Amino acid sequence: MSGPEADEQIKAFTLERDREIRKLGIKNTLIGAVLIAISGSAIHFLLAIPENYGWRLSAGRGVAILVLVGLYGLWKLTNGIIYLVRPQSEHQSISDLEE
């Protein structure tokens, strides 16, 4: 294989890899946005409950779990945006990125 043909193959492989990383970016962005929206609205609902209800005190653990879910969503959203904007910055294999 000559030099220009090899360069064309490398360019094609790089474009395919970037396309796959962008697909992962879209998936991570959507997952992150959904998790943030769900946890944010659930936290708002739990904190809007009047204090005279007895189970508001037990909602503290639920709020803590929802905050963790929201933080995980923020992490997924951030990674997704990075994969979308700059896929060539990732040097791991695609199978490692999917985990």
Secondary structure by P-SEA (a helix, b strand, c coil): ccaaaaaaaaaaaaaaaaaaaaaaaaaaaaaaaaaaaaaaaaaaaaaaccccccccccaaaaaaaaaaaaaaaaaaaaaaaaaaccccccccccccccc
